[in-house]
Amino acid sequence: MADDIVCPITEQLNSNEQETEDVNIEGRVEISPKKVDLESETELETVGIHELRPDILHVTQGLFQNDDDDDINDSGTDYLSGDKPGTLLQRTERIGDVVLPDTFQTDQLLYYERFKAYQDYMLGDCKTSEVWTFTADYLEKVVEPCDWQALWCTDVFDALVEVVDVDYKALKAKVELVLPLQCERKGCELTEESMKGLLEATQHKVPLQELHVVYDESGDFDQTALAMEHLRFFCKHIWRKWDEEDEDDDFDYFVRCVEPRLRLHYDVLEDRVPAGLMAEYHAVLDRCSGKFREFSSLRNGISSDSESELNNVSMVEGLKMCEQMEALKRKLRIIENPLLRYVLGYRGNSGQPSYCAKGPRPAGVRVVHVVSSSMTVGLLHKLMADKLAPAFSGEEFELQFYSDPLLALNACYEGDSVIVCPGHYHVTGSISIPDSIEVEGYGLPDEVVIEKKCKGDTFIETTGANIRISNLKFIQHDAIAGIFCVRQGKLEMENCVLQCETTGVIVRTSAQLSMNMCDLYGAKGAGLEVYLGSICSLVGNGIHHCKEGILIKDFSDELNTMPKITMIRNVIHNNEGYGVILVKPENNPRVGKTREQATDEVEDGNVEVEDGNVEVEDGNMEVEDGNVEEEDPESSEQEEGREGGAPLVTMEECPSEARYPRRRSGVPPEFTEGNDAIKRELVATSAKKRRLQKSRAEELGVTQTDDNLLSQEMFVSIEDNQFKRNGKGSFGTFLY
């Protein structure tokens, strides 16, 4: 193919007694030592450049292109380069009767476009102290130095100006008003004289980020418009005033700050972050900004006389402010980091406030709310015979009919019941259940479907003391915080289908969940998230096709109790990660043991697992068939000299059948061996927490502790669960 392409060119060159070119089979070009003028216009005319095939022109251009052109034209916006003349950017049309011209539309750039511009061209691998130097160099390469028009946009006016000079280091442009005055006023009266006076006061220099380039179809100012947008976005969403004072100046600023903040911005645009979390983020950001201003003012007020008593007081106050700012900055980093935002769950954000419980009706009347898209006589007669008469004939109940399940649930008081007739119901808002009620589908789950269509934070949030939901199918769309969130109280679910899109069911601290014979699938996060201090009972459920099956969160707060978990006859299969994963902190130095030492202790017998029975010698805890028993406290006094607690075991794979033999029949052992792995890890973690709590009590001067208080049964029973085709195995841990 290469010989065919070069052939017409070489024949023409031979006719003029010039050198020939040979292209070998590997695609390399070999040029003879004879001198040749390849740029002669007469030779191109003889060949007939308009008659050459496009692939011939492409090869000749590639062979003789000057490599230096790449460096000259590398502007950081090469995605605009193309053969098509004119601008590739869209126009932003101004609304209303205004005389101002249109500008370039640059505020709708994609994530990867901004990512590429900041990483490859504007910031690179600069340190924090080098940010503005790199930015000035970038602007000098791509921004036109003069003779372009822009809108000077402020909070009180938009005015048309012409740029006559650019000070790249100061990030300012010298401008002149375009006469006659073209200005859009925002609640104030401005004249041509007042605008001229304002420019004279600023020496005709305005910040570059306040300039919006006027639309031009030629394409000559595309890169200038994009550079202004990158600078404007960086100053508004990325840069923090305290960044340049950060002690981590040796690290890449883009990786440490730009990338997580940019990702957070686009996660918010795509409704991936709960509104409550973002409200707290902005509140923390405002507090940190205010604290930084106070600190800067205090620091500037300290004189050079270090012996002054006032200065000493100011320095103490400054140190306190520094500690407060560091705490606020750590909180911001947790929210900005997508992994920590997911793993740590950022407790305390529901996204929307829960409704207060109404309690019983004053008159003591109980209501049955019947939901049906269209109630017929036949359906009502069948409903009366099958459900209403048998279940509610013992006392007087009032009937109320609805076509929207959301309206029925919002009208409930404590003790009410909701019966949802067969149909596909669409709700447009989040559901909050603060009272103890019962919600039941009249039919099979696939016949009674409640689907959330609009975007929001949580599909259903429960805070009632005793809520029961059965025979329903829920379909989730864009519910960031999960399809169900059990924030407090108790939720019983039976024979339900949960079709998730983001996170599945979340069981918060001190909440209780009982889920029986349910099917949960499709979560992009964990199918079930279990927090510390919660109680979770799972019997006969299917959890499949999620990123993780069950996620148990063991936070670094050692005073929180471990969750109590019952898992019996569940089938956890076809998940992308682990069937069950425990999230916990790295080994605490106070424990005094590495993971290798802990594993050795497991092999030496300090932690024994035999056919579902777990014994933790060092933690004074024995577990047999899911029951936790305490040893004699006197026997534990002999172990007080030993440092540390129960070993911290990290399981990446399930234990083999040879080491932990199974004695169940009917189910292949490789599907059930994950039960022992989960038991061993959970008991070891619980015993470690118990040890740390006892040590903390001794440090506080409590010589006698309540053993019942310190006893933490992490589970009641984990038996006969099946783990099939999970991507990373049945059980694993994530250390942070």
BAPA-875750 format. One line per field, with one value per residue (C-alpha): x, y, z; residue number from 1. Coordinates in Angstrom, 3 decimals, m for minus. Layout:
N
X	[X	...]
Y	[Y	...]
Z	[Z	...]
n	[NUM	...]
% end
This chain:
736
X	[0.000	2.828	4.484	1.208	0.803	4.273	4.375	2.716	4.956	8.163	7.360	6.897	10.098	12.015	10.730	12.419	15.677	15.219	15.743	13.322	11.867	11.526	9.190	10.089	7.585	7.846	6.613	9.991	11.058	14.557	15.822	18.824	21.611	20.874	19.644	16.053	13.675	10.441	8.660	8.812	5.422	6.138	6.623	3.291	1.604	3.118	1.847	m1.592	m2.288	m6.034	m5.901	m4.143	m6.174	m6.737	m4.665	m1.670	m1.878	m2.160	1.019	3.032	1.996	2.898	6.313	7.470	5.706	7.908	7.922	8.457	4.941	3.465	5.180	4.187	0.520	0.108	m2.399	m4.101	m7.335	m6.373	m9.841	m10.851	m8.321	m9.833	m9.954	m13.326	m12.873	m14.628	m15.540	m16.436	m18.026	m21.695	m23.262	m24.888	m27.811	m28.846	m32.489	m34.588	m34.354	m30.641	m28.136	m25.168	m23.678	m23.711	m20.799	m19.222	m20.980	m18.222	m19.908	m21.194	m17.870	m17.666	m15.689	m12.959	m12.496	m11.783	m9.739	m7.535	m7.080	m6.023	m3.841	m2.100	m1.853	m2.769	m1.356	0.494	2.426	2.935	3.100	0.691	3.198	3.592	m0.101	m0.310	3.037	1.874	m1.469	0.182	2.357	m0.705	m2.643	0.309	0.328	m3.371	m4.916	m4.786	m2.766	m5.054	m7.738	m10.645	m13.964	m15.549	m18.370	m17.190	m19.625	m20.033	m22.812	m24.160	m23.612	m22.512	m20.614	m18.981	m15.244	m12.264	m9.068	m5.968	m3.399	m3.140	m1.050	m0.730	1.101	m1.430	m4.329	m5.737	m6.550	m6.350	m9.633	m11.367	m15.087	m16.711	m18.514	m21.336	m21.826	m23.418	m24.322	m26.911	m27.645	m28.649	m30.588	m28.417	m28.097	m24.855	m23.819	m20.924	m19.156	m19.561	m18.198	m15.186	m14.598	m14.754	m12.169	m9.882	m10.087	m8.980	m6.351	m8.421	m7.486	m10.118	m9.737	m9.576	m12.194	m14.765	m14.380	m16.636	m15.335	m17.763	m18.855	m16.898	m17.567	m14.015	m12.689	m9.759	m10.857	m12.029	m8.946	m9.124	m12.736	m11.901	m8.920	m11.138	m13.627	m10.926	m9.592	m13.072	m14.058	m10.761	m11.128	m14.775	m14.859	m11.299	m9.012	m9.203	m7.532	m5.777	m4.346	m1.132	m0.460	m0.859	2.103	1.860	3.521	5.718	2.743	1.083	m1.612	m3.719	m3.911	m4.358	m6.899	m8.041	m9.170	m11.351	m12.964	m13.631	m15.145	m17.338	m18.633	m19.736	m21.133	m23.377	m24.440	m25.318	m27.285	m24.916	m24.454	m27.264	m28.567	m28.100	m24.459	m23.854	m25.623	m23.271	m20.289	m21.103	m21.737	m18.349	m16.730	m18.227	m17.121	m13.601	m13.481	m14.649	m12.169	m9.365	m10.290	m10.235	m6.882	m5.408	m6.619	m5.198	m1.880	m1.566	m2.240	0.679	3.624	7.255	7.721	7.460	7.837	4.470	1.906	m0.832	1.103	1.417	m2.356	m2.885	m0.541	m2.486	m5.726	m4.075	m3.064	m6.635	m7.876	m5.341	m6.632	m10.211	m9.325	m7.508	m10.571	m12.786	m10.379	m10.279	m14.057	m13.978	m11.430	m13.614	m16.572	m14.435	m12.872	m15.325	m13.991	m14.201	m17.565	m18.869	m16.953	m17.505	m21.070	m20.906	m23.386	m26.074	m27.201	m30.578	m30.782	m34.300	m35.661	m37.832	m41.398	m42.291	m44.362	m48.045	m48.892	m52.419	m55.472	m57.027	m60.338	m58.659	m60.020	m57.886	m57.987	m57.387	m56.037	m56.839	m54.747	m56.007	m55.546	m59.190	m61.531	m64.240	m67.133	m65.660	m62.264	m63.861	m66.017	m62.989	m60.928	m63.648	m63.894	m60.169	m58.621	m60.838	m63.489	m61.132	m58.430	m60.389	m63.731	m62.777	m63.074	m64.307	m62.025	m62.561	m61.883	m60.196	m59.423	m56.473	m54.977	m51.465	m49.582	m47.571	m50.743	m51.959	m48.699	m48.582	m52.103	m51.237	m51.267	m49.863	m51.664	m53.067	m52.844	m52.260	m53.444	m52.104	m54.151	m52.504	m51.125	m48.002	m47.784	m45.416	m44.431	m42.722	m41.276	m39.465	m41.486	m41.011	m42.717	m42.384	m45.241	m45.782	m47.949	m48.405	m48.145	m49.250	m49.617	m52.799	m51.268	m47.854	m44.927	m44.642	m48.331	m48.043	m45.215	m44.236	m41.697	m39.915	m39.496	m37.919	m34.458	m33.890	m31.871	m33.775	m36.682	m38.154	m36.969	m38.390	m38.157	m41.208	m40.922	m42.481	m43.184	m44.138	m44.042	m44.957	m45.840	m44.592	m42.060	m40.079	m38.177	m35.586	m34.339	m31.572	m32.229	m28.717	m28.921	m30.537	m33.858	m34.606	m33.011	m33.888	m32.813	m34.243	m36.894	m37.690	m38.630	m39.952	m39.980	m41.428	m41.830	m40.716	m38.703	m36.202	m34.903	m32.115	m30.061	m27.564	m27.326	m29.733	m31.005	m29.183	m29.517	m28.291	m26.953	m29.526	m31.989	m33.430	m34.153	m35.877	m35.912	m37.461	m37.949	m37.049	m35.177	m32.703	m30.665	m29.103	m27.380	m24.336	m23.096	m23.778	m27.049	m27.236	m25.238	m25.148	m23.888	m22.513	m25.007	m27.756	m29.672	m30.137	m31.981	m31.834	m33.678	m34.202	m33.301	m31.609	m29.011	m27.454	m26.044	m24.830	m21.367	m21.072	m23.542	m23.562	m21.350	m20.705	m19.210	m16.869	m15.815	m12.783	m14.859	m14.023	m16.857	m19.578	m21.043	m20.818	m24.026	m25.998	m26.486	m28.580	m28.056	m29.897	m30.473	m29.684	m28.390	m25.809	m24.603	m23.349	m22.124	m19.218	m17.139	m17.504	m20.614	m20.011	m17.383	m16.315	m15.039	m12.781	m9.749	m6.175	m4.705	m4.738	m1.284	m2.872	m3.728	m0.043	m0.242	0.310	m1.851	0.883	1.042	m2.724	m2.755	m0.098	m2.270	m5.157	m2.982	m1.617	m5.093	m5.933	m8.859	m10.411	m13.147	m14.593	m17.794	m19.356	m18.148	m15.812	m13.621	m11.592	m9.292	m7.702	m11.004	m12.622	m15.464	m16.812	m19.324	m21.105	m23.779	m24.141	m24.403	m21.884	m20.773	m18.451	m15.724	m15.099	m13.727	m11.212	m9.596	m9.056	m6.974	m4.033	m4.010	m3.856	m0.141	m0.545	m0.791	m3.463	m6.750	m8.335	m6.514	m7.476	m7.994	m8.090	m9.816	m9.316	m10.697	m12.942	m11.225	m10.802	m13.031	m10.049	m9.235	m12.795	m14.842	m18.542	m21.055	m24.139	m25.732	m27.704	m25.623	m22.090	m19.601	m17.945	m21.225	m21.532	m17.969	m18.182	m20.337	m17.326	m15.156	m17.742	m18.142	m14.450	m13.814	m16.819	m16.088	m12.430	m13.368	m15.992	m13.543	m10.957	m13.472	m14.390	m10.732	m10.270	m13.359	m12.068	m8.682	m10.346	m12.367	m9.188	m7.517	m10.460	m10.057	m12.941	m11.484	m14.614	m16.521	m19.915	m19.254	m22.791	m22.208	m18.958	m20.343	m21.089	m22.772	m22.036	m24.396	m27.113	m26.644	m24.939	m25.966	m26.745	m26.061	m24.960	m22.349	m22.181	m20.204	m19.248	m16.431	m13.932	m15.180	m17.589	m16.029	m13.390	m12.316	m11.539	m8.980	m8.867]
Y	[0.000	2.413	1.795	2.527	5.802	7.118	5.893	8.920	11.291	9.437	9.215	12.958	13.581	11.264	13.225	16.324	14.506	14.746	12.153	9.278	7.986	4.341	3.208	m0.181	m2.730	m1.478	1.996	3.804	6.398	6.160	9.274	9.211	11.660	13.723	17.255	17.967	20.907	19.302	22.610	23.845	25.200	24.356	20.707	20.586	22.195	19.592	16.791	18.354	18.526	18.718	15.346	13.477	11.215	12.444	9.612	10.686	14.222	12.885	10.826	13.627	16.058	13.550	12.835	16.423	18.116	20.243	18.866	22.331	23.335	21.148	23.110	26.450	25.595	23.660	25.927	23.593	23.574	21.238	19.709	22.834	22.209	21.042	21.675	23.428	27.229	29.455	29.063	25.728	27.265	28.046	31.462	32.664	34.843	37.538	37.577	40.727	44.092	44.683	46.295	44.199	41.687	37.945	36.122	32.701	29.874	28.307	27.502	24.085	22.331	18.645	17.223	15.751	19.069	20.969	18.066	18.051	21.812	22.006	18.903	19.147	22.858	25.253	23.669	20.495	19.103	22.446	22.883	25.116	27.967	27.765	27.860	31.477	31.375	28.410	30.088	33.270	31.248	29.442	32.667	34.281	31.450	31.417	34.827	37.516	40.468	43.212	44.277	42.110	43.038	41.627	42.201	43.428	41.623	42.600	42.369	45.829	46.165	44.531	46.876	46.445	47.180	46.697	45.118	47.109	45.244	42.203	41.937	38.140	38.050	40.316	38.503	41.839	43.512	47.165	48.122	51.083	51.733	51.141	54.363	55.062	53.359	49.926	48.839	46.741	48.143	45.921	48.125	51.230	54.271	54.522	57.121	57.353	59.796	57.580	54.555	56.566	57.700	54.106	53.023	55.900	54.898	51.377	52.651	51.021	47.561	44.915	41.254	38.817	36.508	39.324	39.493	37.456	37.438	38.759	36.112	36.074	33.649	33.730	31.430	33.720	34.231	30.716	29.962	33.334	32.692	29.233	30.518	33.129	30.382	28.094	30.959	32.012	28.442	27.896	31.028	30.309	26.539	25.276	27.795	28.418	31.390	29.135	26.792	28.744	28.482	24.720	22.848	20.115	22.293	19.438	17.558	17.927	20.587	19.151	15.674	16.911	19.697	20.291	16.795	16.052	19.510	19.272	15.811	17.070	19.926	17.588	15.032	17.790	18.745	15.101	14.795	12.255	14.065	14.494	18.036	17.896	16.982	19.848	22.261	21.217	21.459	25.063	25.878	24.445	26.281	29.587	28.955	28.148	31.281	33.438	31.857	32.440	36.129	36.456	34.703	36.897	40.056	38.883	37.965	41.309	43.080	41.462	43.864	42.949	43.455	39.838	40.833	42.580	40.915	41.728	39.926	36.854	36.778	37.210	34.342	32.052	33.058	32.520	28.973	28.216	29.566	27.408	24.292	25.201	25.822	22.490	20.684	22.445	21.736	18.033	17.983	19.609	17.095	14.188	15.538	16.374	12.925	10.624	7.464	8.810	10.352	6.881	4.701	6.854	7.530	10.960	10.206	12.672	13.789	12.623	15.034	16.097	16.738	14.023	14.834	14.822	11.933	12.782	10.115	8.677	10.620	12.700	10.868	7.480	6.579	4.365	4.742	2.278	4.140	2.314	3.264	2.388	4.037	3.209	1.630	m0.609	m2.310	m5.723	m4.759	m3.229	m6.319	m8.606	m6.351	m6.385	m10.176	m10.954	m8.213	m5.623	m7.821	m10.478	m8.085	m5.030	m6.366	m6.378	m2.612	0.407	1.567	4.488	3.987	6.652	6.253	7.679	7.376	8.459	6.391	9.462	11.294	8.270	7.928	11.637	11.397	8.544	8.716	6.149	2.810	3.423	0.909	1.471	m1.092	m0.586	m2.271	m3.719	m1.099	0.844	4.058	6.928	9.258	12.599	13.162	11.450	9.441	9.893	7.574	8.942	6.981	3.285	2.140	m0.888	m0.703	m3.765	m4.533	m6.356	m8.920	m10.117	m7.645	m7.493	m6.501	m3.626	m1.311	2.096	3.928	7.169	9.197	12.484	13.047	13.383	12.223	9.346	7.380	6.237	7.249	5.659	6.940	5.284	2.990	m0.010	0.073	m2.912	m3.038	m6.124	m7.363	m4.298	m3.588	m0.357	1.033	3.704	6.422	8.835	8.489	9.362	8.273	4.910	3.298	2.852	4.647	3.347	6.371	5.324	3.045	m0.357	m1.388	m4.836	m5.763	m8.985	m10.287	m7.039	m6.404	m3.523	m2.436	0.001	2.398	3.932	2.620	0.023	m0.117	1.917	1.007	3.927	3.863	2.723	1.698	m1.801	m3.632	m6.974	m8.053	m11.417	m13.085	m9.928	m9.486	m6.590	m5.905	m3.282	m1.043	0.796	0.960	m1.596	m3.478	m3.100	m0.684	m1.510	1.159	0.798	0.332	m0.961	m4.249	m6.071	m9.344	m10.879	m14.144	m15.782	m12.757	m12.455	m9.702	m9.712	m7.662	m4.838	m3.333	m4.874	m7.194	m6.117	m3.322	m3.238	0.060	m0.052	3.549	4.655	5.737	2.914	3.807	2.941	m0.534	m3.013	m3.832	m6.960	m8.987	m12.052	m13.688	m16.938	m18.645	m15.602	m15.997	m13.325	m13.722	m12.035	m8.886	m6.973	m6.904	m8.953	m10.653	m9.103	m6.425	m4.871	m1.279	m0.425	1.715	0.552	m1.071	1.375	1.800	1.218	m2.303	m2.990	m5.693	m5.757	m7.668	m10.256	m10.780	m11.013	m13.622	m15.606	m15.542	m16.896	m19.757	m20.346	m20.786	m17.498	m17.272	m20.609	m21.342	m24.807	m25.621	m22.257	m21.902	m19.000	m18.595	m15.490	m16.311	m12.916	m11.100	m13.320	m14.102	m17.356	m17.707	m20.950	m21.098	m17.338	m16.981	m14.838	m15.937	m14.135	m16.001	m15.609	m12.103	m13.462	m15.637	m12.581	m10.824	m13.055	m11.542	m7.901	m7.741	m8.512	m5.589	m5.303	m7.071	m9.531	m9.875	m7.809	m10.239	m9.153	m11.681	m11.374	m14.801	m17.321	m19.954	m23.264	m26.200	m28.270	m25.913	m25.155	m28.214	m27.802	m30.335	m29.157	m31.198	m30.213	m27.115	m27.253	m26.254	m23.598	m21.625	m21.643	m21.428	m17.625	m17.885	m18.847	m16.119	m13.489	m14.832	m14.880	m11.355	m9.800	m11.435	m10.416	m6.811	m6.777	m8.195	m5.590	m2.824	m4.343	m4.367	m0.746	0.340	m1.295	0.360	3.741	3.295	2.523	5.660	7.702	6.290	3.806	0.814	m1.325	m1.535	m2.995	m6.243	m6.264	m2.833	m3.886	m7.135	m6.591	m9.394	m8.554	m11.107	m13.475	m16.006	m16.298	m19.638	m21.367	m18.343	m18.990	m16.912	m17.463	m15.806	m12.662	m10.868	m10.682	m13.497	m14.084	m11.803	m9.102	m5.994	m2.434	m0.666	3.147]
Z	[0.000	0.843	m2.564	m4.333	m2.467	m3.193	m6.793	m8.501	m6.609	m7.387	m11.088	m11.297	m9.404	m11.766	m14.745	m13.352	m12.508	m8.766	m6.133	m5.531	m2.333	m1.351	1.380	2.808	4.021	7.602	6.645	7.080	4.531	3.021	1.271	m1.039	m0.354	m3.436	m2.778	m3.692	m3.422	m2.234	m1.621	m5.186	m6.275	m9.927	m9.054	m7.203	m10.180	m12.500	m10.333	m10.171	m6.512	m7.050	m8.822	m5.993	m3.792	m0.201	1.230	m0.902	0.433	3.977	3.617	2.041	4.732	7.439	5.875	5.600	8.507	10.716	14.252	15.691	14.648	17.376	20.104	18.615	18.174	21.428	23.103	25.503	23.525	20.715	20.706	18.771	16.020	12.779	9.070	9.244	9.141	11.652	15.285	16.835	19.920	20.410	20.873	24.111	23.129	25.548	26.616	26.595	24.900	25.325	23.033	24.166	21.719	22.232	23.845	23.491	25.327	27.422	30.745	29.590	29.081	29.898	32.780	30.601	28.761	31.955	33.324	30.214	30.190	33.845	33.870	30.515	29.853	32.630	35.808	34.896	37.852	39.582	43.337	45.219	45.336	41.530	40.583	39.498	37.687	35.619	35.042	33.759	31.375	30.050	29.489	27.737	25.191	24.324	25.113	22.430	23.773	22.397	19.937	21.092	22.603	25.720	28.168	31.523	33.814	37.465	40.043	39.163	35.407	32.146	29.812	26.414	26.464	24.180	25.458	24.558	26.688	28.975	32.131	32.394	35.717	37.420	35.682	34.563	31.244	30.288	28.660	27.053	26.820	23.437	22.542	22.437	25.791	25.597	29.096	30.924	34.366	37.298	39.672	39.360	37.137	35.171	32.637	30.268	32.588	35.627	33.733	32.600	36.161	37.367	34.810	35.714	39.374	38.464	35.991	33.216	34.549	35.260	36.338	33.451	35.002	34.719	30.930	28.611	25.041	22.424	19.919	16.670	13.824	12.479	15.202	15.970	19.572	20.489	22.551	24.288	25.262	26.589	28.548	30.225	31.118	32.572	34.684	35.795	36.780	38.601	40.721	41.573	42.162	42.627	44.297	48.038	49.706	52.187	49.557	49.126	52.868	52.872	54.326	51.648	49.029	47.805	46.373	42.984	43.356	40.554	42.076	45.639	45.116	41.531	40.582	43.673	43.637	39.909	40.352	43.197	41.040	38.272	40.721	42.034	38.503	37.823	41.101	42.620	45.929	48.486	48.821	52.587	52.180	49.771	52.116	54.883	52.514	51.624	55.280	56.274	53.364	54.497	58.094	56.936	54.761	57.651	60.028	57.515	57.239	61.027	61.174	58.432	60.171	63.487	61.897	60.154	63.439	65.230	65.384	65.073	68.837	69.961	73.645	73.744	76.017	73.518	70.825	73.009	73.521	69.798	69.033	71.353	69.657	66.276	67.220	68.244	64.920	63.066	64.832	64.005	60.364	60.109	61.445	58.921	56.074	56.969	56.817	53.396	52.120	53.236	51.278	48.247	48.079	46.238	47.910	51.448	50.639	49.804	52.261	55.321	54.274	55.890	58.620	59.597	56.128	54.976	52.105	53.105	56.600	58.084	58.955	62.638	63.915	64.226	66.788	67.195	66.074	68.877	68.565	68.568	65.127	62.918	59.135	56.311	53.290	50.044	47.022	43.550	40.175	39.371	41.909	40.447	42.178	41.486	42.909	45.998	46.582	46.259	48.513	51.160	51.074	51.009	53.112	54.762	56.366	57.796	59.006	60.154	61.385	65.057	65.489	63.629	60.835	58.537	54.817	52.692	49.006	47.056	43.602	44.676	47.293	48.335	49.351	51.280	53.210	54.042	55.490	57.845	61.637	64.029	63.764	60.265	57.429	53.719	51.169	47.647	44.912	41.777	39.422	38.438	40.468	39.776	42.598	42.100	45.553	48.372	50.897	54.642	57.136	60.699	62.338	63.064	60.173	57.919	54.129	52.176	48.512	47.522	45.192	44.104	44.219	40.422	40.284	42.767	41.659	43.069	40.902	41.667	38.494	39.593	40.993	44.698	47.665	49.236	47.831	51.167	54.629	57.768	61.330	62.880	65.899	64.141	60.385	58.270	54.456	52.421	48.924	47.053	44.339	44.464	41.486	42.205	39.868	40.918	44.660	45.753	49.365	48.658	47.842	51.570	54.506	57.978	59.954	63.304	64.681	63.174	59.640	58.740	55.068	53.740	50.197	48.558	45.394	45.392	42.003	42.834	40.767	43.210	46.786	48.144	51.745	54.415	58.105	60.216	63.759	66.365	63.634	63.117	59.886	59.450	55.807	54.952	51.571	49.614	46.340	46.034	42.902	40.633	43.208	41.892	45.462	48.166	48.194	51.969	54.162	57.880	60.297	63.799	66.590	64.298	64.344	61.076	60.464	56.977	56.329	52.960	50.805	47.445	47.006	43.572	40.687	42.940	43.269	46.758	48.411	52.079	53.406	57.174	58.316	61.301	61.835	63.764	66.767	69.148	71.545	69.038	69.384	66.562	64.684	65.561	62.422	61.689	58.294	57.586	54.242	52.108	48.561	47.730	44.170	40.997	42.736	41.240	44.422	47.597	48.864	52.305	52.961	56.265	56.157	59.088	59.973	59.797	62.887	65.778	67.312	70.714	69.668	69.284	66.615	62.921	60.549	60.140	63.909	64.058	61.337	63.192	66.312	64.300	63.097	66.614	67.996	69.687	67.308	66.531	64.031	63.884	62.027	62.600	66.225	66.901	69.981	70.764	73.644	74.048	73.897	76.588	74.196	72.861	70.082	69.419	66.752	66.858	70.658	72.497	75.943	78.346	80.200	83.904	84.479	86.988	84.347	82.162	84.795	83.925	80.441	81.516	80.911	77.277	74.937	72.322	71.895	69.584	66.295	63.292	60.436	56.815	54.584	50.877	50.050	51.724	53.893	52.190	52.911	53.979	56.851	57.885	56.875	56.296	57.497	55.665	52.936	49.848	48.999	47.560	50.304	48.166	48.238	52.057	53.330	53.454	56.604	58.748	57.231	58.117	61.661	62.351	61.125	62.819	66.164	66.000	65.269	68.018	70.560	69.610	70.185	73.537	74.540	73.468	75.382	78.537	78.058	77.518	80.718	82.675	81.279	82.512	86.009	85.901	87.736	87.590	84.340	83.632	81.793	80.459	78.957	77.347	76.005	72.331	70.458	66.886	65.498	66.551	63.783	60.404	58.972	55.671	53.474	49.908	48.095	44.344	41.554	43.439	41.626	44.512	46.707	49.542	52.170	52.337	54.240	53.240	55.436	55.493]
n	[1	2	3	4	5	6	7	8	9	10	11	12	13	14	15	16	17	18	19	20	21	22	23	24	25	26	27	28	29	30	31	32	33	34	35	36	37	38	39	40	41	42	43	44	45	46	47	48	49	50	51	52	53	54	55	56	57	58	59	60	61	62	63	64	65	66	67	68	69	70	71	72	73	74	75	76	77	78	79	80	81	82	83	84	85	86	87	88	89	90	91	92	93	94	95	96	97	98	99	100	101	102	103	104	105	106	107	108	109	110	111	112	113	114	115	116	117	118	119	120	121	122	123	124	125	126	127	128	129	130	131	132	133	134	135	136	137	138	139	140	141	142	143	144	145	146	147	148	149	150	151	152	153	154	155	156	157	158	159	160	161	162	163	164	165	166	167	168	169	170	171	172	173	174	175	176	177	178	179	180	181	182	183	184	185	186	187	188	189	190	191	192	193	194	195	196	197	198	199	200	201	202	203	204	205	206	207	208	209	210	211	212	213	214	215	216	217	218	219	220	221	222	223	224	225	226	227	228	229	230	231	232	233	234	235	236	237	238	239	240	241	242	243	244	245	246	247	248	249	250	251	252	253	254	255	256	257	258	259	260	261	262	263	264	265	266	267	268	269	270	271	272	273	274	275	276	277	278	279	280	281	282	283	284	285	286	287	288	289	290	291	292	293	294	295	296	297	298	299	300	301	302	303	304	305	306	307	308	309	310	311	312	313	314	315	316	317	318	319	320	321	322	323	324	325	326	327	328	329	330	331	332	333	334	335	336	337	338	339	340	341	342	343	344	345	346	347	348	349	350	351	352	353	354	355	356	357	358	359	360	361	362	363	364	365	366	367	368	369	370	371	372	373	374	375	376	377	378	379	380	381	382	383	384	385	386	387	388	389	390	391	392	393	394	395	396	397	398	399	400	401	402	403	404	405	406	407	408	409	410	411	412	413	414	415	416	417	418	419	420	421	422	423	424	425	426	427	428	429	430	431	432	433	434	435	436	437	438	439	440	441	442	443	444	445	446	447	448	449	450	451	452	453	454	455	456	457	458	459	460	461	462	463	464	465	466	467	468	469	470	471	472	473	474	475	476	477	478	479	480	481	482	483	484	485	486	487	488	489	490	491	492	493	494	495	496	497	498	499	500	501	502	503	504	505	506	507	508	509	510	511	512	513	514	515	516	517	518	519	520	521	522	523	524	525	526	527	528	529	530	531	532	533	534	535	536	537	538	539	540	541	542	543	544	545	546	547	548	549	550	551	552	553	554	555	556	557	558	559	560	561	562	563	564	565	566	567	568	569	570	571	572	573	574	575	576	577	578	579	580	581	582	583	584	585	586	587	588	589	590	591	592	593	594	595	596	597	598	599	600	601	602	603	604	605	606	607	608	609	610	611	612	613	614	615	616	617	618	619	620	621	622	623	624	625	626	627	628	629	630	631	632	633	634	635	636	637	638	639	640	641	642	643	644	645	646	647	648	649	650	651	652	653	654	655	656	657	658	659	660	661	662	663	664	665	666	667	668	669	670	671	672	673	674	675	676	677	678	679	680	681	682	683	684	685	686	687	688	689	690	691	692	693	694	695	696	697	698	699	700	701	702	703	704	705	706	707	708	709	710	711	712	713	714	715	716	717	718	719	720	721	722	723	724	725	726	727	728	729	730	731	732	733	734	735	736]
% end
